[in-house]
Amino acid sequence: MTFILKPQPLTAEAFAPFGDVVEAGTTTPIMINGGNTERYDSLVKVQTENPQDTAVINIFRAQPRMVEADADQSSMRIEMMERHPRGSQSFHPLSGEPYLVLVADAVEDLKPENLHLFLAQADQGINYHMNTWHHPVLGLNKVCDFLVVDRKGEGNNCEEFYFSQDELIEIRL
């Protein structure tokens, strides 16, 4: 059986069970720099399991993952999901491109029905809450860079879940 995922728009309300949408204009800014700059302050909280953990900033360079299925649509097979039990993880696009965000309900034995797909715009970042199942970054049209705020500390912070080969899960655009 094939399970088809189609993206819905990324909104703070729809994404709330999985994390935060990070974008300007969602809160009242604080004016700084002599009134020349709007500061949208404390949009998300970096979560870490242990007080000695630190937040680090990285750049991830994502290759486009969608393949042309036919003249009218692109597709991608979903085989795995991951989560970070010891800290949150936040992605902020740097390349001016939309991208996909695939997350899952908070269950241990993932099924295709647990998946939720969002289309993020080029000006929207996302912050996965600690322990949220998600697919690795999904660039669409070209190689895309993301500024990533991540947890660094002792212990493994990445768990992977692989779907059964009998479960054909596809993203279609």
C-alpha positions in Angstrom: 0.0 0.0 0.0 1.2 3.5 -0.9 0.8 6.4 1.5 1.0 9.8 -0.2 2.0 12.9 1.7 1.1 16.4 0.3 2.3 19.5 2.1 0.1 21.9 4.0 1.2 25.5 4.7 3.5 25.9 7.7 1.7 27.9 10.4 2.5 28.3 14.1 -0.9 26.7 15.0 -0.5 23.6 12.8 3.2 23.1 13.8 2.7 23.7 17.6 2.6 20.0 18.6 6.1 19.6 17.1 7.9 22.9 17.7 7.9 26.5 16.9 7.7 28.5 13.6 10.4 31.2 13.7 9.5 34.3 11.7 9.4 38.1 12.1 6.1 39.8 12.5 4.5 37.3 14.9 5.3 39.4 18.0 5.6 43.0 18.8 9.2 44.0 18.2 11.5 45.8 20.6 13.0 48.9 18.9 16.8 49.0 19.2 19.8 50.7 17.6 18.3 54.2 17.9 15.0 53.1 16.6 16.5 51.8 13.3 16.1 48.0 14.0 13.2 45.9 15.1 14.2 43.0 17.4 11.8 40.1 17.5 13.1 38.8 20.9 13.1 35.3 22.3 11.1 33.6 19.6 12.1 30.1 20.7 13.8 28.5 23.7 16.8 26.3 23.0 16.1 23.1 24.9 18.9 21.0 26.4 18.6 18.0 28.6 21.6 18.8 30.9 22.8 22.1 32.3 26.3 21.5 31.0 25.1 21.1 27.4 25.6 24.1 25.2 23.8 25.5 22.2 25.9 25.7 19.0 25.3 27.3 15.6 26.1 25.3 12.5 25.4 25.6 8.7 23.9 22.5 7.0 24.1 22.4 3.2 21.1 20.4 1.9 21.0 18.8 -1.5 17.6 18.8 -3.2 15.8 15.5 -2.6 12.8 15.7 -4.9 12.9 13.7 -8.1 10.7 14.3 -11.2 8.1 11.6 -11.2 6.5 12.8 -14.4 6.0 16.1 -16.2 3.5 17.3 -13.7 4.9 16.4 -10.3 7.9 15.6 -8.2 8.2 12.8 -5.6 10.4 11.4 -2.9 10.2 8.2 -0.9 10.3 8.4 2.9 12.2 5.6 4.6 13.3 7.0 8.0 12.7 9.6 10.6 15.0 10.9 13.4 14.6 12.6 16.8 16.9 14.3 19.3 16.1 13.2 22.8 18.7 15.5 24.5 18.0 18.9 22.9 15.9 21.0 20.5 17.1 21.6 16.9 16.3 24.8 14.9 16.6 25.4 11.1 16.7 28.8 9.5 17.0 29.0 5.7 19.8 31.1 4.2 19.3 30.5 0.5 16.0 32.2 -0.1 14.2 29.0 -1.0 11.1 27.3 0.3 11.6 23.8 1.9 9.7 20.9 3.3 9.3 20.0 7.0 8.2 16.4 7.8 7.3 15.6 11.4 5.5 12.9 13.2 3.2 12.4 16.2 4.9 11.6 19.6 4.6 7.8 19.4 7.3 5.2 19.6 6.2 2.9 16.7 5.7 5.3 13.8 3.2 4.6 11.1 2.5 6.5 7.9 -0.6 7.9 9.5 1.5 9.7 12.1 3.3 11.9 9.6 2.6 15.6 8.9 4.2 17.5 6.0 4.5 21.3 5.8 5.7 23.7 3.1 7.9 26.3 4.8 8.5 29.6 3.0 12.0 31.1 2.5 11.4 33.5 5.5 10.2 30.8 8.0 12.5 29.0 10.3 11.5 26.0 12.5 12.5 24.8 15.9 11.9 21.1 16.6 11.1 20.6 20.3 13.3 18.1 22.1 12.4 14.5 21.2 10.2 15.4 18.1 10.3 12.9 15.2 11.3 14.6 12.0 12.9 13.9 8.7 16.4 15.3 7.9 16.3 18.6 6.2 14.3 18.6 2.9 15.6 21.1 0.4 13.5 21.4 -2.8 14.8 23.2 -5.8 18.6 23.6 -5.4 21.4 23.2 -2.9 20.2 25.2 0.2 22.1 26.3 3.3 20.4 26.4 6.7 21.7 28.0 9.9 21.1 25.4 12.5 21.0 25.9 16.3 21.7 22.5 17.9 22.6 21.0 21.3 26.1 19.9 21.9 27.0 17.7 24.9 27.7 14.2 26.2 25.8 11.3 24.9 24.1 10.3 21.7 21.5 12.9 20.6 20.1 11.2 17.5 17.7 8.2 17.3 16.6 6.9 14.0 13.4 5.0 13.0 13.2 3.1 9.7 9.8 2.3 8.2 9.1 -1.3 7.0 9.9 -1.9 3.4 6.3 -2.9 3.0 5.2 0.7 3.8 5.7 2.8 0.7 5.6 6.4 1.8 5.9 9.2 -0.8 6.0 12.9 -0.8 4.3 14.3 -3.9 4.3 17.9 -5.0 
